[in-house]
Amino acid sequence: HARMNELFEEWKKTQKEHHLAKSIEDELWKRFRAARTSFDRRRRAHFSQLDEANAKAKRVKEALIAEAEALQNSTDWAATAAKYRDLMDQWKAAPRGTRKEDDALWARFRAAQDVFFDARTAVNAELDKEFEANLKAKEALLEEARGILPVTDIAAAKKTLEGILDRWEAIGRVPRNSVRRVEQELRKVQDEIHRAENAKWQKTDPAKQARANSMLTQLEDAIAGLEADLAKAEASGNAQKIKKAQEALDARKQWLETLKASSAEFGA
């Protein structure tokens, strides 16, 4: 456009300094004017399209700003943060306008987000303080729970743990990076109590006791039979038979002692 204006000024200057026949002058002027008109028409069309594109970009971004501003006072932190991420994706995909207008629109869009995220940060800071206090309280309960170990009185241990669990639940949440650790520490105590319970059950299981008693009876019967065999072997004076009968008898007696010891544990 500037160059076309320069050419027009040069045309006027040349026209004053150098005169041509009117017919030639008119013909040249028509050609020059036609070129100017064509250029101006294309220039206006270009800027009209540019203005429309800028207007469209502004409409799209103002709609996104309206959505962002509508969300800025929400306290549904997780869901709203996800919506803001979606709005940001839409913003990045939106058409661009002029640099000045885009900067102004972005400032409004960012300001709406800042209201929400600043509020969330403030709330999280308060929660962190509360959660840290909760963590200290649960750490104290863990020490109390560890005092139950080793389990010597199952009923007393269960009662103590039950009271600890009630207070544990009442305390509330702890910082996210500590949740797994404190829960695992508490579970260790619970597992020890369960193991003690299972061990006691194993010792007093009636079915196992019955099986042990049955095996005792069978072994005692077998030993009586082997003692009779040994007596016969000794009467025969056959050293080989005596040795074989004695070894069989000794083996059964060893099994019997082992089984009696296990049976005594069941009854403990």
Secondary structure, DSSP 8 states (H G I E B T S, - for coil): -HHHHHHHHHHHHHHHHS---HHHHHHHHHHHHHHHHHHHHHHHHHHHHHHHHHHHHHHHHHHHHHHHHHHTT---HHHHHHHHHHHHHHHHHS----HHHHHHHHHHHHHHHHHHHHHHHHHHHHHHHHHHHHHHHHHHHHHHHHTT-S-S-HHHHHHHHHHHHHHHHHH----HHHHHHHHHHHHHHHHHHHHHHHHHHHHH-HHHHHHHHHHHHHHHHHHHHHHHHHHHHHHHT-HHHHHHHHHHHHHHHHHHHHHHHHHHHHH-
